[in-house]
Amino acid sequence: MAVQVGERLRREKFAAVFTSPLKRAARTCELAGLSGSAEVLPDLIEWDYGEYDGLTIAEIRSKRPDWLVLRDGCPGGEMPPQVALRADRVIARIRAIPGDTVLFAHGHLLRVLAMRWLALPLEVGGRLKISAGSVGILSYEHTLSEPALALWNDVSHLSP
């Protein structure tokens, strides 16, 4: 999937490439052929799940039936405002770069990033499905003061 993502992304010109410090994202960036210009951005690291790390949603909800990570966070790990602050720093960084940027990161962090980009409550991000190897585009409607979601969870470049 990462190679196929790379085939799609290499058609574009990017002013910057950023990746999470975690191996999954960095390896995806490498396989996509963009690691040569990539900068590791610590704020792109996945949500710290604390006591919930390694548990399935079913296991967590057996103890907390209405639990939502984007609303409730994780005991011993990160809470939504902490992840939102990281996303805000990423947004500030990419908005300061003239031109398009590409990010290699993780599901929950990318949902938070999209919600912060759009100025929507983080909880809404739970309704955004995100698949491995998908492409999303955060953009603008008419001006830089009108952030918009141009594309989300696009997997059309992946072989069935």
N, C-alpha and C positions, 0 to 999 in steps of 0.2 A: 504494500500500500504506500509506503514512504517513497519508493521509487516512482510510483505513478503520480503521487502528489508533486514530486519534483519535476516530472515531465510537464505537468500543468503549470507550475510556478515559474519554470525557466523561460516561459514565453513572455514574462513580465520583467520589468526593470525595478529593482528595489534600492532605495536610498540607504536602507539599513535592514539587517537581519538580526533578530534576537531569539535566544533560546533559553529555556529553563535550565538550571544547573543539573537537573535530574537526568540520568542516563537515557531514559525512554525518549524524552524530547530531543536531547542532543543527538542521539542516534538517528532519530527521524530526520532531523535537519541534515545530518551527514549523508544519509541514504538519498535524501532529496537533492543532494548536490549543492547545498547552500552553506555548508559549514565553513568554507574558506573565508567567507566574509562575515560570519556570525559572531556576535558578542553575547557572552553569557550574561543574562540579566537576573540577578537573584530574586527580584520581585516576581518573576514568572513561575517560581516554584509552586507546586501543587499545594492545596490546602493542607495544613497540619491537622490530621484527624485525631491526634492525641489518644485518648483511651479507646476511641473507635477504630483506630488503625488496624486493618486486617479483618474487621468484621463486615459482614454483609448487611445490607439495609434491613433484611428480614431479621437478622440477629439484633440489630439496634432497636428496631421497632417492636420486638418482643418485649423489651423493657420500657420503651418510649414510643407508644403507638402512633403519635402524631408528629414524630421528629422529622424535621427538614433541615438539612445542613445549611442552606442559605438563610434560614431564619434563626436556627437554634445554635449553630456552631457545634463545637466538639469539646467536651470536658477534657482538660489537660492539653488541649490543642488550641487552634485558632477560633476566634469568634468572628461573626460576619463583619463588624466594623474594622477589625484588623486586616482582613483580606481585602475589604473595600479600600483601605488606605494604600495597600500595595498596588491595587489596580489603578488607583488615582495617580500614583507615581509613574506607572507604566504609561498611562495616557498622557501625562504631562511630558514625558520623554518623547513619545512618538509624535505628539503635536508640535514639538519644537524642531522636528526634522522636516526639511522641505522634500516632499516626495513620499512615495509609498513605502511602507515597512511591512515586514512579514514576521510573525511571531510563531514559535514552536513552543507550545505549552500544554496544559492539562485541562480536562473537562470542567471541573468546578471553577477553577480560576478563570477560564475563558468565559464562562457564563457570567461571573461577577464583572469581568472586564466589559462585557457587552452591556450589562445593566448600568454600570457607571458611565459608559460612553453615552448611553441613551437617557441618562438621568431618571431611570426607573428604579422601583424598589428591588432590592436583591432577590427577594422571594420570587419575583416574576421569572427570573432566570431558570428556576426549576421546571418551567414549562418549555424550555428550549432544549430539544433533543440535540445531542452532539455525538457523532459517531467517530470512531478512530479513522484517521485519514481524511476527514472531511475538511472542507475549505469554507471559511466565513470571511465576509468583508464588512468591516465597519467603515462608514464613509460619511458623507455630508449630503444634505438635500440641496439647498441653494447656496448657502454660505458656510463658513467655518463655524458659525454660531448655531448651526442646525444639524447636529449629528444625526446620522441615520444608519439603519441596518440595511445594507445593500444585498447581502447574501448570507445564508446561514445553513450549516450542515449539508453542504453540497458534496455529494459523493459521485457525481456523474462521470468523473475521470477514473473511477475505480472499476476494474474488471469484475464481473459477477463471480 
